[in-house]
Amino acid sequence: MSDTEEAQREFIRAWYLWRHTPLPVDAYRSNRSVAPSFTVEFALDHLRSYVYALGSAFMEERPRDYPALVADNLEHLHGAEADLENGPIPEDERGPYREYVAATRTLLHRLLARASAARD
């Protein structure tokens, strides 16, 4: 299997897992702005929209500066993760957020690898 084919498989696998990882945004979508998770949920909900659009554009082979866009999304993801780890969400409630952050990070890295393999 070529590097391009392997990168494609890894991207598709990460896309599937990301799409099936629950997005924990109940407080945000219920507009409970006093909830300790509200800020993190707000960031993750918006990030999901951007990541979905980026992944869709890539699968449709629309030209984009994928490395720059992935870097930008990773920066936003890092900010949300920092808010999660340093914020008021109780430790025993952080698991679903961490799972979503991990799935998003994996997807973005796989997209970057696939985009790089396609250029080579």
C-alpha positions in Angstrom: 0.0 0.0 0.0 1.4 3.4 -0.9 1.8 6.3 1.5 -1.0 8.1 -0.2 -3.3 5.2 0.1 -2.4 4.7 3.8 -2.9 8.4 4.5 -6.3 8.2 2.8 -7.3 5.2 4.9 -6.2 6.9 8.1 -8.0 10.1 7.2 -11.3 8.3 6.4 -11.0 6.3 9.7 -10.4 9.5 11.7 -13.3 11.3 9.9 -15.6 8.4 10.8 -14.5 8.3 14.4 -14.7 12.1 14.8 -18.2 12.2 13.3 -19.3 9.5 15.8 -17.7 11.1 18.8 -20.4 12.9 20.8 -20.0 16.6 20.9 -20.7 17.6 24.6 -22.5 20.9 24.2 -25.7 20.6 26.1 -25.1 23.7 28.3 -24.2 25.8 25.3 -27.1 24.7 23.2 -29.5 25.3 26.2 -28.0 28.8 26.6 -27.0 28.0 30.2 -24.2 30.7 30.2 -23.6 30.3 33.9 -22.6 26.6 33.5 -18.9 25.9 34.1 -18.7 24.2 30.7 -20.3 27.0 28.7 -17.1 28.6 27.3 -15.5 25.2 26.4 -18.8 24.1 24.7 -19.1 27.3 22.8 -15.6 26.9 21.4 -16.1 23.2 20.5 -19.4 23.8 18.9 -18.0 26.5 16.6 -14.8 24.5 15.9 -16.9 21.5 14.9 -18.5 23.7 12.1 -15.2 24.8 10.8 -13.6 21.3 10.9 -16.6 19.8 9.2 -16.4 22.4 6.4 -12.7 21.8 6.1 -13.0 18.1 5.9 -15.9 18.3 3.5 -13.9 20.6 1.2 -11.0 18.3 1.3 -13.1 15.3 0.3 -14.6 17.2 -2.5 -11.1 18.2 -3.6 -11.8 21.9 -3.4 -8.5 23.9 -3.5 -7.6 25.3 -0.1 -4.5 26.1 1.9 -5.0 23.0 4.0 -1.8 23.2 6.0 -2.7 26.8 7.1 -6.3 26.0 7.8 -5.4 22.9 9.8 -2.9 24.9 11.8 -5.5 27.5 12.5 -8.0 24.9 13.7 -5.4 23.2 15.8 -4.7 26.6 17.5 -8.4 27.0 18.3 -8.6 23.4 19.5 -5.6 24.1 21.8 -7.3 27.2 23.2 -10.5 25.2 24.0 -8.4 22.4 25.6 -6.6 24.9 27.7 -9.9 26.4 28.9 -11.0 22.8 29.7 -7.9 21.9 31.7 -7.6 25.2 33.5 -11.3 26.1 33.9 -14.0 25.4 36.4 -15.3 22.1 34.9 -15.1 19.5 37.6 -12.4 16.8 36.9 -14.9 14.0 36.9 -16.9 15.7 34.1 -14.1 16.4 31.7 -14.0 13.0 30.0 -16.4 13.6 27.2 -14.7 16.9 26.3 -11.3 15.3 26.3 -12.6 12.5 24.0 -13.9 15.0 21.6 -10.7 17.1 21.7 -8.6 14.0 21.0 -10.8 12.9 18.1 -10.7 16.4 16.6 -6.9 16.6 17.0 -6.5 13.2 15.3 -8.7 14.1 12.4 -6.9 17.4 11.8 -3.5 15.6 11.9 -4.8 12.9 9.5 -6.2 15.6 7.1 -2.8 17.3 7.1 -1.0 14.0 6.4 -3.4 13.2 3.6 -3.1 16.6 2.1 0.7 16.4 2.2 0.7 12.9 0.7 -1.6 14.2 -2.1 0.9 17.0 -3.0 3.9 14.6 -3.1 
